[in-house]
Amino acid sequence: MRKNSIKNIRINEEVLRELSSIIRNEIKDPRIHPLTSVSGVEVAPDLKTCKAYISVLGTEEEQEKTVEGLKSAAGYIRRCLAKSLNLRNTPEIRFISDRSIAYGVEMSKKIDEIARSDARNSEPDETGLPADTDKE
């Protein structure tokens, strides 16, 4: 099975949905932050391994603790996946911290800040010219 085949894409989506449900409803580890989401899943074409990208809305420390908690519960999560999915092999799950959402929020804040400073600089002063233009 190729990496981008329709079957592999469908399996990725199904594993993502089930993994999200398991983390949200069945894991009771206090290290796992309540605002944890699975942002992406890549199942290998041979169905032996799976990379699960985890996003946590919290501090760096909470994110690290959540990934550690998920790594310690990986066997239980794999067993739950095996019960809910009808696959030939249940993939071994590797949890990877996904910082793309936090990075996007940070970039959005920077863009807003630049837009506000541009708006202040382009307001006309007492001469009627924008503040950032040269006066001759």
N, C-alpha and C positions, 0 to 999 in steps of 0.2 A: 504494500500500500504506500503510495506516495505521500509526502508530507502535506501537500495542499489538495489532496483528493477530497471529493465531496463526503466520502465516508469518514475521513479523518476530521474534517471540519465539524461534522455532525457529532462525532464522539467527543471532540473538544467542548462543544456547547453543552452536551449532556453531562460531562464530568464537571464542568463549571457550575451548572445548575445544582447538581447533587452535592458538590463540595461546599457550595455556599449554604445550602440547607443544613448540612451536617454541622458546619462550624456554628451556624446561628442557633440551631435547636438542640444538638446532642452533646456538644462539648461543654463541660462544666468547669474547666480549668480557670482558676482566678487570674492567671497570668494573661489570658486572652482578653483583650480589650473589647468592650461591647460594640464599638464602632469599627468592626473589622469587616472588610469585604474582599472577595476574590475578584481581582481586576482582569485576570486572564489565565488561561490554561493552555499548555502545549503538551499534548500526548504524543510520544514517539510513534512512528509508523508501525513498529513491532509491538506496541502496547505494553512495553516493559517498564518504561519510565514516564513520569509526568512532571512538568515544571508548573507549579502553581504560584502565580504572582499575587501577593497579599498586600493590600493597602489598609493602613490603620490611620484613622483620624485622631491624632494625638501627638504626643511628644516623641522624640527619638527613642527615649528610654522605654516608653510604652510600646513602641513599634518593635524594638529588639526583644522585649519580654514576650510579646505576642508571637513572634516568629519562633522563639525558643519553646514556648508552650505548644505551638502547633507541631514543631519537630518532635517533641516528646510524645505527642498523641498521634503521630503518623501511622503507627500500626493499627490503632483503633479506627482511625479515619479510613484507612485502606480496607479494613474488614467491613465497615459500613458501606463503602462504595461497592464492594463485591456483592453485598446483599441486595443493593438497589439497582445495580447495572448488570445487564446480561452480556458480559464480555468474555472472550476466550481467556484473556489474562487481565488481572487487575493490576494497573500500573503502580510502581513504587513512586511515592509522591515526594518531591523536593520542594520545600517552601522557600520562595525568594521574595525579599522585601521589595515592594514596588513604590518608588518615591515619585512617580510621574504626576500624580494628582497634587501632592504637596508642591512640587516644582511648578505646576500650572497655576496654582493659587498664588504662589510667590511672584511669578511673572505677571499675572493679572494685576496684583497690587502695584508693581513697579510701573506698569503701563498707565494705570489710573493716576499714580503720583506724577508721572511725566505730563499727562494730559492736563492735570490741575495746574502744574507750574507753567505750562504753555498758555493756558487760559489767563492766568494772572499776568504774564508777560505781554500778552497781546491786547490787554485793556488799554484804551487810549488815555494818555496823560492830559495835562491842562492845555497842551498845544493842539490836541486832537490827533496826534500821531501815536502809533503803538509804542510802548515803552522800550522795545528792543531795537528800534530803528535808530540810525545815526542822525543827529540833528546838525544841520550845517549852518 
